[in-house]
Amino acid sequence: MSEDKKRIILKDWSVTQLSPYSPPEMGVCLSGKAYGHPRYADGEEIHTSRVVKSDKNIVTTYSGSVYELDEPDQKFVEYCKRVGSHVPTKYDPIRWVDSD
């Protein structure tokens, strides 16, 4: 990663879609509190563009932003437990499912 493109920390994050009407094949986005974002105040709630790559807790979005995922939102964690989905943690945040 270049020095001029720093990671943005995303805390209390959850997985979302672009809009409630987005089909699943459009991918997922994240929402959460951003720290170190060049356009937003620290702690401001943001919604990312579509996630295109993840490596452990480092996520790259369609816009090219790179986020370091901190702890997920507790309501999101509880939701994942309730529906039997992968329960995200800081060190195992996102699991990709192949569509094949």
RAQUI-V81706 format. One record per residue. RES is the residue in one small letter. SS is DSSP state (H for helix, E for strand, L for the rest). PHI is phi in whole degrees, -180 to 180 (* if undefined). OMEGA is omega in radians with two decimals (NA if undefined). Layout:
RES_SS_PHI_OMEGA + RES_SS_PHI_OMEGA
This chain:
m_L_*_-3.13 + s_L_-73_-3.10 + e_L_-65_-3.11 + d_L_-81_3.13 + k_L_-114_-3.09 + k_L_-88_3.08 + r_L_-70_3.06 + i_E_-102_3.10 + i_E_-84_3.09 + l_E_-118_-3.12 + k_E_-109_3.13 + d_E_51_-3.04 + w_E_-89_3.02 + s_E_-148_3.12 + v_E_-88_3.13 + t_E_-136_3.03 + q_L_-117_3.12 + l_L_-57_3.08 + s_L_-154_3.12 + p_L_-62_-3.09 + y_L_-102_-3.13 + s_L_-76_3.05 + p_L_-71_-3.09 + p_H_-55_-3.11 + e_H_-69_3.06 + m_H_-74_3.11 + g_L_92_-3.11 + v_L_-117_3.06 + c_E_-120_3.08 + l_E_-124_2.96 + s_E_-130_-3.14 + g_E_169_-3.13 + k_E_-93_-3.07 + a_E_-94_3.06 + y_E_-132_-3.13 + g_L_87_3.12 + h_L_-81_-3.08 + p_L_-67_-3.08 + r_L_-110_-3.06 + y_L_-130_3.08 + a_L_-70_3.11 + d_L_-55_3.13 + g_L_90_-3.14 + e_E_-74_3.11 + e_E_-74_3.13 + i_E_-130_3.02 + h_E_-126_-3.09 + t_L_-81_2.92 + s_L_-77_-3.06 + r_L_-58_3.08 + v_E_-74_-3.14 + v_E_-113_-3.09 + k_E_-157_3.01 + s_E_-144_3.08 + d_E_-140_-3.03 + k_L_58_-3.10 + n_L_-103_3.06 + i_E_-107_-3.05 + v_E_-124_3.05 + t_E_-113_-3.13 + t_E_-105_-3.13 + y_L_-56_-3.13 + s_L_-75_-3.13 + g_L_98_3.10 + s_L_-69_3.12 + v_E_-116_-3.10 + y_E_-117_2.97 + e_E_-102_-3.09 + l_E_-82_3.04 + d_L_-92_-3.13 + e_L_-68_3.10 + p_E_-74_3.07 + d_L_-63_-3.09 + q_H_-64_3.10 + k_H_-65_3.09 + f_H_-67_3.10 + v_H_-60_3.13 + e_H_-63_3.09 + y_H_-61_-3.13 + c_H_-60_3.09 + k_H_-62_-3.08 + r_H_-64_-3.10 + v_H_-93_3.11 + g_L_77_3.13 + s_L_-93_3.04 + h_L_-56_3.13 + v_L_-92_-3.06 + p_L_-73_3.01 + t_L_-132_3.11 + k_L_-60_-3.04 + y_L_-99_3.09 + d_L_-144_-2.95 + p_L_-78_-2.97 + i_L_-129_3.03 + r_L_-119_3.13 + w_L_-89_3.10 + v_L_-114_3.09 + d_L_-70_-3.14 + s_L_-89_-3.12 + d_L_-81_NA
